Amino acid sequence: MTFEPKLFADKTVVVIGGTSGIGAATAEAFSALGARTHVAGLMTGAKAGLAGITASEVDVRSTADLESYISAFERIDVLVNCAGVSRDRDEWTSQSFAEVMSINLYSILTACRTARPRMPAGGAIVNIASMYSTFGSGDRPAYASSKGAVVQLTKSLAQEYAPAIRVNAVAPGWIVTPLSKTLLSDTEASGPILARIPFGRWGEPKEIADPIVYLASPAAGYITGAILPIDGGYLTV
């Protein structure tokens, strides 16, 4: 996707969970468009080459730490909530279920609540849902539950924050990220997935980042509470 080169010049963009995968690609996309871009998350496995992007290690499971990080900004023009984790079948245990919900859902509410008074009129928030927002999963019940809740939280935030701040979400399908690399390498498991995708391939993080940039841009100025599927047609089959 082609955007004006300085579309986000003089804007401050904060990407929670922006140290790898979709978050890192999103941070790079905003930075390339002139934004002062900041990412927060765990540095373990962080993507190299985040030139011009300020990175901070923040454990989003800690409400206090996340609030402290966001409170340090005087102004936030765009907030992107990318932090996410899956513990697979361990999610059937109470401890793992709670951890996944803390990272995937509660951190979004904390980030949005803390960022709101720092966001000017015309500000934008983009959350990361998932195709699992639309169906359950015996293998990852907490992940599916959290992403379904992200959709409803996004719609609720959109109502509460309108008209000053727009709140939308993207719902990625099968994307090549550190979170999915184990499944991608398992041809027996990934084969049926690939066969169902009309595009015939998994998506790349940049293909999620560009729609996020669009939703945060003035071009989407009358869009709020929307959930945009980005899955190569997976849910159409």
ZADO-1210 file (C-alpha; in nm, 4 decimals, padded with zeros to 6 digits):
<atoms>
<atom x="00.0000" y="00.0000" z="00.0000" code="MET" pos="1"/>
<atom x="00.1280" y="00.3488" z="-00.0844" code="THR" pos="2"/>
<atom x="00.0846" y="00.6345" z="00.1603" code="PHE" pos="3"/>
<atom x="00.1983" y="00.9960" z="00.1558" code="GLU" pos="4"/>
<atom x="00.5652" y="00.9905" z="00.2683" code="PRO" pos="5"/>
<atom x="00.5123" y="01.2155" z="00.5718" code="LYS" pos="6"/>
<atom x="00.1575" y="01.1123" z="00.6540" code="LEU" pos="7"/>
<atom x="00.2353" y="01.0844" z="01.0268" code="PHE" pos="8"/>
<atom x="00.5003" y="01.3558" z="01.0565" code="ALA" pos="9"/>
<atom x="00.4961" y="01.5204" z="01.4013" code="ASP" pos="10"/>
<atom x="00.2687" y="01.2433" z="01.5321" code="LYS" pos="11"/>
<atom x="00.3502" y="01.0199" z="01.8266" code="THR" pos="12"/>
<atom x="00.2667" y="00.6529" z="01.7758" code="VAL" pos="13"/>
<atom x="00.2851" y="00.3967" z="02.0568" code="VAL" pos="14"/>
<atom x="00.2761" y="00.0262" z="01.9744" code="VAL" pos="15"/>
<atom x="00.2225" y="-00.2048" z="02.2707" code="ILE" pos="16"/>
<atom x="00.3665" y="-00.5445" z="02.1843" code="GLY" pos="17"/>
<atom x="00.5722" y="-00.3861" z="01.9080" code="GLY" pos="18"/>
<atom x="00.9030" y="-00.5677" z="01.9496" code="THR" pos="19"/>
<atom x="00.8365" y="-00.8534" z="01.7066" code="SER" pos="20"/>
<atom x="00.5930" y="-00.9905" z="01.4490" code="GLY" pos="21"/>
<atom x="00.2947" y="-00.7781" z="01.3510" code="ILE" pos="22"/>
<atom x="00.3784" y="-00.5158" z="01.6131" code="GLY" pos="23"/>
<atom x="00.7317" y="-00.4624" z="01.4824" code="ALA" pos="24"/>
<atom x="00.6097" y="-00.4413" z="01.1220" code="ALA" pos="25"/>
<atom x="00.3494" y="-00.1874" z="01.2307" code="THR" pos="26"/>
<atom x="00.6064" y="00.0238" z="01.4146" code="ALA" pos="27"/>
<atom x="00.8318" y="00.0214" z="01.1103" code="GLU" pos="28"/>
<atom x="00.5440" y="00.1267" z="00.8858" code="ALA" pos="29"/>
<atom x="00.4562" y="00.4265" z="01.1034" code="PHE" pos="30"/>
<atom x="00.8212" y="00.5251" z="01.1432" code="SER" pos="31"/>
<atom x="00.8689" y="00.5196" z="00.7658" code="ALA" pos="32"/>
<atom x="00.5815" y="00.7667" z="00.7384" code="LEU" pos="33"/>
<atom x="00.7466" y="01.0182" z="00.9689" code="GLY" pos="34"/>
<atom x="00.5990" y="00.9263" z="01.3071" code="ALA" pos="35"/>
<atom x="00.7836" y="00.9431" z="01.6365" code="ARG" pos="36"/>
<atom x="00.7377" y="00.5746" z="01.7057" code="THR" pos="37"/>
<atom x="00.7684" y="00.3984" z="02.0400" code="HIS" pos="38"/>
<atom x="00.7320" y="00.0268" z="02.1047" code="VAL" pos="39"/>
<atom x="00.6902" y="-00.1582" z="02.4315" code="ALA" pos="40"/>
<atom x="00.7045" y="-00.5273" z="02.5071" code="GLY" pos="41"/>
<atom x="00.9351" y="-00.8104" z="02.5963" code="LEU" pos="42"/>
<atom x="01.2731" y="-00.7812" z="02.4291" code="MET" pos="43"/>
<atom x="01.3278" y="-01.1575" z="02.4182" code="THR" pos="44"/>
<atom x="01.3187" y="-01.2513" z="02.0507" code="GLY" pos="45"/>
<atom x="01.2732" y="-00.8874" z="01.9504" code="ALA" pos="46"/>
<atom x="01.3164" y="-00.8108" z="01.5837" code="LYS" pos="47"/>
<atom x="01.6474" y="-00.6477" z="01.4989" code="ALA" pos="48"/>
<atom x="01.6737" y="-00.3307" z="01.2939" code="GLY" pos="49"/>
<atom x="01.4120" y="-00.1103" z="01.4566" code="LEU" pos="50"/>
<atom x="01.6121" y="00.1949" z="01.3520" code="ALA" pos="51"/>
<atom x="01.4658" y="00.5246" z="01.4612" code="GLY" pos="52"/>
<atom x="01.2171" y="00.3537" z="01.6906" code="ILE" pos="53"/>
<atom x="01.2345" y="00.3860" z="02.0674" code="THR" pos="54"/>
<atom x="01.1928" y="00.0487" z="02.2351" code="ALA" pos="55"/>
<atom x="01.1175" y="-00.0156" z="02.6013" code="SER" pos="56"/>
<atom x="01.0824" y="-00.3423" z="02.7878" code="GLU" pos="57"/>
<atom x="00.7416" y="-00.3539" z="02.9545" code="VAL" pos="58"/>
<atom x="00.5622" y="-00.6560" z="03.0959" code="ASP" pos="59"/>
<atom x="00.2010" y="-00.5855" z="03.0016" code="VAL" pos="60"/>
<atom x="00.0814" y="-00.8307" z="03.2668" code="ARG" pos="61"/>
<atom x="00.1704" y="-00.5610" z="03.5195" code="SER" pos="62"/>
<atom x="-00.1017" y="-00.2969" z="03.5178" code="THR" pos="63"/>
<atom x="00.1234" y="-00.0615" z="03.7146" code="ALA" pos="64"/>
<atom x="00.4145" y="-00.0975" z="03.4731" code="ASP" pos="65"/>
<atom x="00.1959" y="-00.0456" z="03.1679" code="LEU" pos="66"/>
<atom x="00.0257" y="00.2571" z="03.3216" code="GLU" pos="67"/>
<atom x="00.3634" y="00.4037" z="03.4170" code="SER" pos="68"/>
<atom x="00.4972" y="00.3584" z="03.0638" code="TYR" pos="69"/>
<atom x="00.2012" y="00.5225" z="02.8917" code="ILE" pos="70"/>
<atom x="00.1701" y="00.7986" z="03.1501" code="SER" pos="71"/>
<atom x="00.5195" y="00.9191" z="03.0591" code="ALA" pos="72"/>
<atom x="00.3910" y="01.0460" z="02.7225" code="PHE" pos="73"/>
<atom x="00.2510" y="01.3974" z="02.7080" code="GLU" pos="74"/>
<atom x="00.0717" y="01.3213" z="02.3825" code="ARG" pos="75"/>
<atom x="-00.0216" y="01.0031" z="02.1947" code="ILE" pos="76"/>
<atom x="-00.1747" y="01.0435" z="01.8497" code="ASP" pos="77"/>
<atom x="-00.2020" y="00.6731" z="01.7672" code="VAL" pos="78"/>
<atom x="-00.2117" y="00.3746" z="02.0015" code="LEU" pos="79"/>
<atom x="-00.1791" y="00.0230" z="01.8605" code="VAL" pos="80"/>
<atom x="-00.2379" y="-00.2743" z="02.0918" code="ASN" pos="81"/>
<atom x="-00.0467" y="-00.5721" z="01.9521" code="CYS" pos="82"/>
<atom x="00.0530" y="-00.7639" z="02.2643" code="ALA" pos="83"/>
<atom x="-00.0625" y="-01.1229" z="02.2369" code="GLY" pos="84"/>
<atom x="00.0225" y="-01.4754" z="02.3424" code="VAL" pos="85"/>
<atom x="-00.1110" y="-01.8284" z="02.3136" code="SER" pos="86"/>
<atom x="-00.0358" y="-02.1161" z="02.5495" code="ARG" pos="87"/>
<atom x="-00.2187" y="-02.3764" z="02.3413" code="ASP" pos="88"/>
<atom x="-00.3689" y="-02.6642" z="02.5430" code="ARG" pos="89"/>
<atom x="-00.2180" y="-02.5327" z="02.8656" code="ASP" pos="90"/>
<atom x="-00.4910" y="-02.2693" z="02.8442" code="GLU" pos="91"/>
<atom x="-00.7338" y="-02.5198" z="02.9939" code="TRP" pos="92"/>
<atom x="-00.5598" y="-02.4611" z="03.3276" code="THR" pos="93"/>
<atom x="-00.6782" y="-02.1681" z="03.5371" code="SER" pos="94"/>
<atom x="-00.3339" y="-02.0126" z="03.5653" code="GLN" pos="95"/>
<atom x="-00.2599" y="-02.0182" z="03.1924" code="SER" pos="96"/>
<atom x="-00.6106" y="-01.9029" z="03.1014" code="PHE" pos="97"/>
<atom x="-00.5748" y="-01.6035" z="03.3333" code="ALA" pos="98"/>
<atom x="-00.2311" y="-01.5166" z="03.1963" code="GLU" pos="99"/>
<atom x="-00.3514" y="-01.5174" z="02.8360" code="VAL" pos="100"/>
<atom x="-00.6514" y="-01.3023" z="02.9225" code="MET" pos="101"/>
<atom x="-00.4246" y="-01.0612" z="03.1108" code="SER" pos="102"/>
<atom x="-00.1950" y="-01.0142" z="02.8119" code="ILE" pos="103"/>
<atom x="-00.4432" y="-01.0317" z="02.5255" code="ASN" pos="104"/>
<atom x="-00.7381" y="-00.8466" z="02.6765" code="LEU" pos="105"/>
<atom x="-00.6797" y="-00.6652" z="03.0046" code="TYR" pos="106"/>
<atom x="-00.3641" y="-00.4945" z="02.8778" code="SER" pos="107"/>
<atom x="-00.5710" y="-00.3344" z="02.6006" code="ILE" pos="108"/>
<atom x="-00.8162" y="-00.1855" z="02.8474" code="LEU" pos="109"/>
<atom x="-00.5312" y="-00.0594" z="03.0640" code="THR" pos="110"/>
<atom x="-00.3485" y="00.0935" z="02.7677" code="ALA" pos="111"/>
<atom x="-00.6604" y="00.2602" z="02.6276" code="CYS" pos="112"/>
<atom x="-00.7756" y="00.3933" z="02.9636" code="ARG" pos="113"/>
<atom x="-00.4327" y="00.5402" z="03.0379" code="THR" pos="114"/>
<atom x="-00.3765" y="00.6797" z="02.6894" code="ALA" pos="115"/>
<atom x="-00.7177" y="00.8437" z="02.6526" code="ARG" pos="116"/>
<atom x="-00.6426" y="01.1714" z="02.8360" code="PRO" pos="117"/>
<atom x="-00.3191" y="01.2007" z="02.6372" code="ARG" pos="118"/>
<atom x="-00.4854" y="01.1643" z="02.2978" code="MET" pos="119"/>
<atom x="-00.6003" y="01.4716" z="02.1058" code="PRO" pos="120"/>
<atom x="-00.9219" y="01.4977" z="01.9090" code="ALA" pos="121"/>
<atom x="-00.8652" y="01.3010" z="01.5924" code="GLY" pos="122"/>
<atom x="-00.6558" y="01.0398" z="01.7699" code="GLY" pos="123"/>
<atom x="-00.6872" y="00.6733" z="01.6768" code="ALA" pos="124"/>
<atom x="-00.6604" y="00.3377" z="01.8524" code="ILE" pos="125"/>
<atom x="-00.6221" y="00.0090" z="01.6654" code="VAL" pos="126"/>
<atom x="-00.6490" y="-00.3226" z="01.8489" code="ASN" pos="127"/>
<atom x="-00.5464" y="-00.6661" z="01.7257" code="ILE" pos="128"/>
<atom x="-00.8259" y="-00.9215" z="01.7273" code="ALA" pos="129"/>
<atom x="-00.8031" y="-01.2465" z="01.5284" code="SER" pos="130"/>
<atom x="-00.9995" y="-01.4790" z="01.3049" code="MET" pos="131"/>
<atom x="-01.0430" y="-01.6690" z="01.6332" code="TYR" pos="132"/>
<atom x="-01.2767" y="-01.3851" z="01.7289" code="SER" pos="133"/>
<atom x="-01.5412" y="-01.5643" z="01.5227" code="THR" pos="134"/>
<atom x="-01.5041" y="-01.9265" z="01.6323" code="PHE" pos="135"/>
<atom x="-01.3844" y="-02.1276" z="01.9295" code="GLY" pos="136"/>
<atom x="-01.0807" y="-02.3485" z="01.9657" code="SER" pos="137"/>
<atom x="-01.0376" y="-02.6693" z="02.1583" code="GLY" pos="138"/>
<atom x="-00.6607" y="-02.6170" z="02.1407" code="ASP" pos="139"/>
<atom x="-00.6501" y="-02.2589" z="02.2665" code="ARG" pos="140"/>
<atom x="-00.9643" y="-02.1641" z="02.4597" code="PRO" pos="141"/>
<atom x="-00.8176" y="-01.8597" z="02.6321" code="ALA" pos="142"/>
<atom x="-00.6766" y="-01.7187" z="02.3091" code="TYR" pos="143"/>
<atom x="-01.0102" y="-01.7566" z="02.1298" code="ALA" pos="144"/>
<atom x="-01.1990" y="-01.6134" z="02.4276" code="SER" pos="145"/>
<atom x="-00.9650" y="-01.3178" z="02.4608" code="SER" pos="146"/>
<atom x="-00.9852" y="-01.2300" z="02.0922" code="LYS" pos="147"/>
<atom x="-01.3623" y="-01.2528" z="02.0931" code="GLY" pos="148"/>
<atom x="-01.3599" y="-01.0178" z="02.3899" code="ALA" pos="149"/>
<atom x="-01.1243" y="-00.7795" z="02.2075" code="VAL" pos="150"/>
<atom x="-01.3911" y="-00.7364" z="01.9405" code="VAL" pos="151"/>
<atom x="-01.6565" y="-00.6423" z="02.1955" code="GLN" pos="152"/>
<atom x="-01.4157" y="-00.4217" z="02.3898" code="LEU" pos="153"/>
<atom x="-01.3246" y="-00.2404" z="02.0680" code="THR" pos="154"/>
<atom x="-01.6897" y="-00.1716" z="01.9906" code="LYS" pos="155"/>
<atom x="-01.7507" y="-00.0539" z="02.3472" code="SER" pos="156"/>
<atom x="-01.4471" y="00.1742" z="02.3431" code="LEU" pos="157"/>
<atom x="-01.5572" y="00.3143" z="02.0072" code="ALA" pos="158"/>
<atom x="-01.8877" y="00.4211" z="02.1607" code="GLN" pos="159"/>
<atom x="-01.7297" y="00.5606" z="02.4740" code="GLU" pos="160"/>
<atom x="-01.4468" y="00.7533" z="02.3052" code="TYR" pos="161"/>
<atom x="-01.6445" y="00.8950" z="02.0093" code="ALA" pos="162"/>
<atom x="-01.6264" y="01.1380" z="01.8468" code="PRO" pos="163"/>
<atom x="-01.2844" y="01.2522" z="01.9661" code="ALA" pos="164"/>
<atom x="-01.0986" y="00.9210" z="01.9339" code="ILE" pos="165"/>
<atom x="-01.1672" y="00.6469" z="01.6823" code="ARG" pos="166"/>
<atom x="-01.1242" y="00.2852" z="01.7967" code="VAL" pos="167"/>
<atom x="-01.1036" y="-00.0014" z="01.5472" code="ASN" pos="168"/>
<atom x="-00.9518" y="-00.3484" z="01.5246" code="ALA" pos="169"/>
<atom x="-00.8003" y="-00.5776" z="01.2664" code="VAL" pos="170"/>
<atom x="-00.8586" y="-00.9523" z="01.2734" code="ALA" pos="171"/>
<atom x="-00.5577" y="-01.1282" z="01.1182" code="PRO" pos="172"/>
<atom x="-00.5753" y="-01.4795" z="00.9821" code="GLY" pos="173"/>
<atom x="-00.2750" y="-01.7075" z="00.9458" code="TRP" pos="174"/>
<atom x="00.0287" y="-01.4791" z="00.9480" code="ILE" pos="175"/>
<atom x="00.3981" y="-01.5722" z="00.9510" code="VAL" pos="176"/>
<atom x="00.5072" y="-01.4550" z="01.2979" code="THR" pos="177"/>
<atom x="00.7110" y="-01.5930" z="01.5899" code="PRO" pos="178"/>
<atom x="00.3796" y="-01.6983" z="01.7466" code="LEU" pos="179"/>
<atom x="00.2885" y="-01.9154" z="01.4479" code="SER" pos="180"/>
<atom x="00.6281" y="-02.0517" z="01.3439" code="LYS" pos="181"/>
<atom x="00.5825" y="-02.3872" z="01.5193" code="THR" pos="182"/>
<atom x="00.2536" y="-02.4536" z="01.3415" code="LEU" pos="183"/>
<atom x="00.3897" y="-02.3319" z="01.0087" code="LEU" pos="184"/>
<atom x="00.6784" y="-02.5770" z="01.0278" code="SER" pos="185"/>
<atom x="00.4395" y="-02.8678" z="01.0947" code="ASP" pos="186"/>
<atom x="00.3320" y="-02.9560" z="00.7411" code="THR" pos="187"/>
<atom x="00.0774" y="-03.2117" z="00.8587" code="GLU" pos="188"/>
<atom x="-00.1033" y="-02.9497" z="01.0654" code="ALA" pos="189"/>
<atom x="-00.0481" y="-02.6503" z="00.8380" code="SER" pos="190"/>
<atom x="-00.1382" y="-02.8287" z="00.5139" code="GLY" pos="191"/>
<atom x="-00.5178" y="-02.8198" z="00.5676" code="PRO" pos="192"/>
<atom x="-00.4926" y="-02.4566" z="00.6736" code="ILE" pos="193"/>
<atom x="-00.3120" y="-02.3613" z="00.3557" code="LEU" pos="194"/>
<atom x="-00.5623" y="-02.5554" z="00.1465" code="ALA" pos="195"/>
<atom x="-00.8472" y="-02.3490" z="00.2918" code="ARG" pos="196"/>
<atom x="-00.6905" y="-02.0079" z="00.2219" code="ILE" pos="197"/>
<atom x="-00.8130" y="-01.8788" z="-00.1174" code="PRO" pos="198"/>
<atom x="-00.4923" y="-01.6774" z="-00.1590" code="PHE" pos="199"/>
<atom x="-00.2969" y="-02.0024" z="-00.1276" code="GLY" pos="200"/>
<atom x="-00.0407" y="-01.8698" z="00.1188" code="ARG" pos="201"/>
<atom x="00.0045" y="-01.7382" z="00.4704" code="TRP" pos="202"/>
<atom x="00.0111" y="-01.3628" z="00.5184" code="GLY" pos="203"/>
<atom x="00.3096" y="-01.1468" z="00.6056" code="GLU" pos="204"/>
<atom x="00.3222" y="-00.9030" z="00.9003" code="PRO" pos="205"/>
<atom x="00.3456" y="-00.6039" z="00.6643" code="LYS" pos="206"/>
<atom x="00.0113" y="-00.7052" z="00.5161" code="GLU" pos="207"/>
<atom x="-00.1413" y="-00.6438" z="00.8581" code="ILE" pos="208"/>
<atom x="00.0623" y="-00.3314" z="00.9274" code="ALA" pos="209"/>
<atom x="-00.0607" y="-00.1429" z="00.6198" code="ASP" pos="210"/>
<atom x="-00.4324" y="-00.1769" z="00.7061" code="PRO" pos="211"/>
<atom x="-00.3506" y="-00.0673" z="01.0622" code="ILE" pos="212"/>
<atom x="-00.1872" y="00.2444" z="00.9205" code="VAL" pos="213"/>
<atom x="-00.4961" y="00.3049" z="00.7073" code="TYR" pos="214"/>
<atom x="-00.7322" y="00.2757" z="01.0053" code="LEU" pos="215"/>
<atom x="-00.5181" y="00.5245" z="01.1977" code="ALA" pos="216"/>
<atom x="-00.5026" y="00.7694" z="00.9069" code="SER" pos="217"/>
<atom x="-00.7332" y="01.0579" z="00.8126" code="PRO" pos="218"/>
<atom x="-00.8591" y="00.8425" z="00.5237" code="ALA" pos="219"/>
<atom x="-01.0512" y="00.6388" z="00.7818" code="ALA" pos="220"/>
<atom x="-01.1838" y="00.9472" z="00.9584" code="GLY" pos="221"/>
<atom x="-01.5452" y="00.8252" z="00.9684" code="TYR" pos="222"/>
<atom x="-01.4642" y="00.4671" z="01.0656" code="ILE" pos="223"/>
<atom x="-01.4946" y="00.3569" z="01.4278" code="THR" pos="224"/>
<atom x="-01.5959" y="00.0310" z="01.5929" code="GLY" pos="225"/>
<atom x="-01.5011" y="-00.1640" z="01.2800" code="ALA" pos="226"/>
<atom x="-01.3359" y="-00.5065" z="01.2834" code="ILE" pos="227"/>
<atom x="-01.1403" y="-00.5649" z="00.9617" code="LEU" pos="228"/>
<atom x="-01.0643" y="-00.9296" z="00.8704" code="PRO" pos="229"/>
<atom x="-00.7240" y="-00.9728" z="00.7025" code="ILE" pos="230"/>
<atom x="-00.7014" y="-01.3435" z="00.6299" code="ASP" pos="231"/>
<atom x="-00.6599" y="-01.4036" z="00.2574" code="GLY" pos="232"/>
<atom x="-01.0223" y="-01.5145" z="00.2433" code="GLY" pos="233"/>
<atom x="-00.9919" y="-01.7887" z="00.5076" code="TYR" pos="234"/>
<atom x="-01.3260" y="-01.7067" z="00.6682" code="LEU" pos="235"/>
<atom x="-01.5095" y="-01.7047" z="00.3352" code="THR" pos="236"/>
<atom x="-01.4666" y="-02.0794" z="00.2887" code="VAL" pos="237"/>
</atoms>
